[in-house]
Amino acid sequence: MDDSKYEFDYLDFQRRGYFGAPSVLKDAPPPRNWKRTPWYGWAFAFDRAKKGDFGALPHLLPLLEEDIGGTFEQAVSTLLGDAGFGDMFAGLKKTMKQHEGYDLSFHAAEAIAYRGKLSDVPLLIEFHRATHHLRDVPSVPRMLSRILHPDGLLPRPDAFESMDEYCGMVERTWKELADRFGTTDLYLWLGEPSSVRRMAKVISKRAREPYFPFAFRRKFEASTGINCSAFYKADRSFQPLSAAAIAEGFLNSPQADQFVDGVRYFFGNPLPD
């Protein structure tokens, strides 16, 4: 099998997002050897996950240790962040710790953060303490903001005199939310329990404001399976009217009533807890 025909640069959520990913033929078989055909394995696992069958996803996690390349690591971490569950996150935490400071550790951290589980925040804070001095790496504070802050805008680290002060602020925010909800065993997005209907409402509102985070599009597209390519033109310029229309169309459709608050979804399918 020519594995290269399933390879892609990255999932660009300012263009086609998940709908730009390669597909496999209907009823395609699983890889005979996941290590030899990792990109086909990714496409196979993605295809099954879209249909509500998440059984192939755990096969992707060991491939992160195979040094296949940064683009593959990013593709796996994106998919696992949106569709992973259970022990896969224990594996991602192990990867984050073992490869701390290297690109792979940040890919794993991003997957953990995208899940949005409140109990993972202290781990992400400690990861940031250990890696904040590195240059040109993904922003852990931005990851934390999307979990904890209503607008995704926690104060930036450079607003504090020391890293300890910044981390202390994040820890206090985390504790306040834990006290408010009475548990850390829940999934948050922008400081509230994850809700697909709320995602659509936020998108509709934020589409009319000057800056729209493409991460909002990723979250909504991954959760619903709605093609959000029209959020952006081919030159990656944001299209506020199209984005608002898609979000509002969802809210006004029977599909919106199928989503339960507090539950993670992938392409409309509830994820195992």
C-alpha positions as CSV (number, residue, x, y, z in Angstrom):
1,M,0.0,0.0,0.0
2,D,1.2,3.5,-0.9
3,D,1.0,5.2,2.5
4,S,2.1,8.5,1.1
5,K,-1.2,9.1,-0.6
6,Y,-2.9,9.5,2.8
7,E,-0.3,11.9,4.1
8,F,-1.1,15.6,4.5
9,D,0.6,18.7,5.8
10,Y,-1.8,19.5,8.7
11,L,-5.4,20.1,9.5
12,D,-5.9,23.7,8.6
13,F,-8.9,25.1,10.5
14,Q,-8.7,28.3,8.5
15,R,-9.4,26.4,5.4
16,R,-11.1,23.0,5.1
17,G,-10.4,21.6,8.6
18,Y,-11.4,18.0,9.1
19,F,-13.0,18.1,5.7
20,G,-9.7,18.5,4.0
21,A,-8.4,15.3,5.6
22,P,-7.8,12.2,3.4
23,S,-10.5,9.6,3.3
24,V,-10.5,5.8,2.9
25,L,-12.7,3.7,0.7
26,K,-16.0,2.4,2.2
27,D,-15.5,-0.7,4.2
28,A,-11.7,-0.3,4.0
29,P,-9.8,-2.8,6.1
30,P,-7.7,-1.8,9.1
31,P,-4.0,-1.6,8.6
32,R,-2.1,-4.9,8.6
33,N,0.8,-3.2,10.2
34,W,0.1,0.2,11.8
35,K,3.8,1.1,12.0
36,R,4.4,0.6,8.2
37,T,1.3,2.5,7.1
38,P,0.8,5.1,9.8
39,W,-0.9,7.7,7.6
40,Y,-3.4,5.1,6.3
41,G,-3.9,4.2,9.9
42,W,-4.8,7.8,10.8
43,A,-7.2,8.0,7.9
44,F,-8.8,4.7,8.9
45,A,-9.2,5.7,12.5
46,F,-10.6,9.0,11.5
47,D,-13.1,7.4,9.2
48,R,-14.3,5.0,11.8
49,A,-14.5,7.7,14.5
50,K,-16.7,9.9,12.3
51,K,-19.2,7.0,12.3
52,G,-19.1,6.5,16.0
53,D,-16.6,3.6,16.1
54,F,-13.7,4.8,18.2
55,G,-12.0,1.4,18.5
56,A,-9.2,2.2,16.1
57,L,-8.0,5.3,17.9
58,P,-5.9,3.6,20.6
59,H,-3.7,2.2,17.8
60,L,-2.5,5.7,17.0
61,L,-1.0,6.4,20.4
62,P,2.0,4.1,20.2
63,L,2.9,5.6,16.8
64,L,3.8,8.8,18.5
65,E,7.0,7.0,19.7
66,E,8.0,5.9,16.2
67,D,9.6,9.2,15.1
68,I,7.4,9.4,12.0
69,G,7.6,13.2,12.0
70,G,6.1,16.4,13.4
71,T,3.3,16.6,10.9
72,F,2.1,13.1,11.9
73,E,2.5,13.8,15.6
74,Q,0.3,16.9,15.2
75,A,-2.3,15.0,13.2
76,V,-2.5,12.4,15.9
77,S,-2.7,14.8,18.7
78,T,-5.4,16.9,17.0
79,L,-7.6,13.8,16.4
80,L,-7.0,12.4,19.9
81,G,-7.7,15.8,21.5
82,D,-11.0,15.9,19.8
83,A,-12.0,12.2,19.7
84,G,-9.8,10.4,22.3
85,F,-11.1,9.0,25.5
86,G,-10.2,7.1,28.7
87,D,-6.7,5.5,28.9
88,M,-5.6,7.3,25.8
89,F,-5.2,10.4,27.9
90,A,-3.1,8.6,30.4
91,G,-0.8,7.7,27.5
92,L,-0.7,11.3,26.3
93,K,0.2,12.5,29.8
94,K,3.0,9.9,29.9
95,T,4.2,11.1,26.5
96,M,4.1,14.8,27.6
97,K,6.3,13.9,30.7
98,Q,8.8,11.7,28.9
99,H,9.4,14.1,26.1
100,E,9.1,17.3,28.1
101,G,10.4,20.3,26.2
102,Y,10.4,18.6,22.8
103,D,7.7,19.2,20.1
104,L,6.0,15.9,20.9
105,S,5.4,17.0,24.5
106,F,3.6,20.2,23.3
107,H,1.5,18.1,20.8
108,A,0.5,15.9,23.7
109,A,-0.3,18.9,26.0
110,E,-2.5,20.4,23.3
111,A,-4.5,17.2,23.0
112,I,-4.9,17.0,26.8
113,A,-6.0,20.7,26.9
114,Y,-8.5,20.3,24.0
115,R,-10.3,17.6,26.0
116,G,-10.9,20.3,28.6
117,K,-11.1,18.2,31.7
118,L,-10.8,20.4,34.8
119,S,-8.7,17.9,36.7
120,D,-5.9,18.2,34.0
121,V,-5.3,21.9,34.7
122,P,-2.7,21.4,37.5
123,L,-0.7,19.1,35.2
124,L,-0.8,21.7,32.4
125,I,0.3,24.4,34.9
126,E,3.4,22.3,35.9
127,F,4.2,21.6,32.3
128,H,4.2,25.3,31.6
129,R,6.4,26.0,34.6
130,A,8.9,23.5,33.2
131,T,8.8,24.7,29.6
132,H,7.9,28.4,29.6
133,H,11.5,29.5,28.9
134,L,11.6,27.7,25.5
135,R,11.0,29.8,22.4
136,D,8.7,29.2,19.5
137,V,6.5,26.6,21.1
138,P,2.7,26.3,21.3
139,S,1.2,28.6,23.9
140,V,0.2,26.6,27.1
141,P,-1.4,29.8,28.6
142,R,-3.7,29.9,25.6
143,M,-4.6,26.3,26.1
144,L,-5.4,27.0,29.8
145,S,-7.5,30.1,28.8
146,R,-9.8,28.1,26.6
147,I,-10.5,25.8,29.5
148,L,-10.9,28.3,32.3
149,H,-11.9,31.8,31.1
150,P,-15.4,32.8,29.7
151,D,-13.8,34.7,26.8
152,G,-10.7,32.5,26.5
153,L,-8.6,35.4,27.7
154,L,-6.9,34.8,31.1
155,P,-4.3,37.4,31.8
156,R,-1.0,36.7,30.0
157,P,2.1,35.6,31.8
158,D,3.9,38.9,30.9
159,A,1.3,40.8,32.9
160,F,2.9,39.3,36.1
161,E,6.2,40.0,37.8
162,S,7.1,36.3,38.0
163,M,6.0,32.9,36.7
164,D,5.0,31.9,40.2
165,E,2.5,34.8,40.3
166,Y,1.1,33.8,36.9
167,C,0.7,30.2,37.9
168,G,-0.8,31.2,41.2
169,M,-3.5,33.1,39.3
170,V,-4.3,30.1,37.2
171,E,-4.4,27.8,40.2
172,R,-6.8,30.2,42.0
173,T,-9.0,30.2,38.9
174,W,-9.0,26.5,38.8
175,K,-9.9,26.2,42.5
176,E,-12.7,28.7,42.1
177,L,-14.2,26.6,39.3
178,A,-13.7,23.4,41.2
179,D,-15.5,24.9,44.2
180,R,-18.3,26.3,42.0
181,F,-19.0,23.0,40.3
182,G,-18.2,20.8,43.3
183,T,-15.9,18.5,41.2
184,T,-12.9,18.6,38.9
185,D,-14.3,15.5,37.0
186,L,-16.0,17.5,34.2
187,Y,-15.2,18.9,30.8
188,L,-15.1,22.7,30.5
189,W,-14.9,25.0,27.5
190,L,-14.5,28.7,28.2
191,G,-15.1,28.3,31.9
192,E,-18.4,26.4,31.6
193,P,-19.4,22.8,31.2
194,S,-18.9,21.8,27.6
195,S,-22.0,22.4,25.5
196,V,-22.3,22.2,21.8
197,R,-25.3,24.6,21.8
198,R,-23.2,27.1,23.7
199,M,-20.4,26.7,21.2
200,A,-22.8,27.7,18.5
201,K,-24.1,30.7,20.5
202,V,-20.5,31.9,21.2
203,I,-19.6,31.5,17.5
204,S,-22.6,33.5,16.4
205,K,-21.7,36.3,18.9
206,R,-18.0,36.3,18.3
207,A,-18.3,36.2,14.5
208,R,-19.5,39.8,14.8
209,E,-16.5,41.0,16.8
210,P,-13.1,42.0,15.5
211,Y,-11.1,38.8,16.3
212,F,-12.4,35.3,15.8
213,P,-10.3,32.4,17.2
214,F,-10.1,29.6,14.6
215,A,-9.9,27.1,17.6
216,F,-13.7,27.8,18.1
217,R,-14.3,26.5,14.6
218,R,-12.3,23.4,15.3
219,K,-14.2,22.7,18.5
220,F,-17.6,23.1,16.8
221,E,-16.7,21.2,13.6
222,A,-15.2,18.3,15.6
223,S,-18.2,18.1,17.9
224,T,-21.0,18.3,15.3
225,G,-19.4,17.0,12.1
226,I,-20.8,20.1,10.3
227,N,-18.6,21.3,7.5
228,C,-17.4,24.7,8.6
229,S,-15.1,25.4,5.6
230,A,-17.2,28.4,4.7
231,F,-16.0,30.1,7.8
232,Y,-12.9,31.1,5.7
233,K,-12.1,32.0,2.2
234,A,-9.3,30.3,0.3
235,D,-6.9,33.0,1.4
236,R,-7.8,32.1,5.0
237,S,-9.7,35.4,5.6
238,F,-12.6,35.0,8.1
239,Q,-16.1,35.2,6.8
240,P,-18.3,36.4,9.7
241,L,-21.7,36.2,8.0
242,S,-21.1,32.6,6.8
243,A,-19.8,31.6,10.3
244,A,-22.8,33.1,12.0
245,A,-25.2,31.6,9.5
246,I,-23.8,28.1,10.1
247,A,-24.0,28.5,13.9
248,E,-27.5,29.9,13.8
249,G,-28.7,27.3,11.3
250,F,-27.5,24.6,13.8
251,L,-29.3,26.2,16.7
252,N,-32.5,26.4,14.8
253,S,-32.4,22.8,13.6
254,P,-33.6,19.6,15.3
255,Q,-30.0,18.5,15.4
256,A,-29.2,20.9,18.2
257,D,-31.6,19.1,20.5
258,Q,-29.6,15.8,20.2
259,F,-26.6,17.2,22.1
260,V,-26.5,16.9,25.9
261,D,-24.6,19.5,27.9
262,G,-21.5,18.2,29.7
263,V,-20.9,15.4,27.1
264,R,-18.0,15.4,24.6
265,Y,-18.9,14.6,21.0
266,F,-17.1,13.8,17.8
267,F,-19.0,14.2,14.6
268,G,-22.3,14.1,16.5
269,N,-21.3,10.8,18.3
270,P,-21.0,10.9,22.1
271,L,-17.6,9.9,23.3
272,P,-17.0,7.2,25.9
273,D,-16.3,8.8,29.3
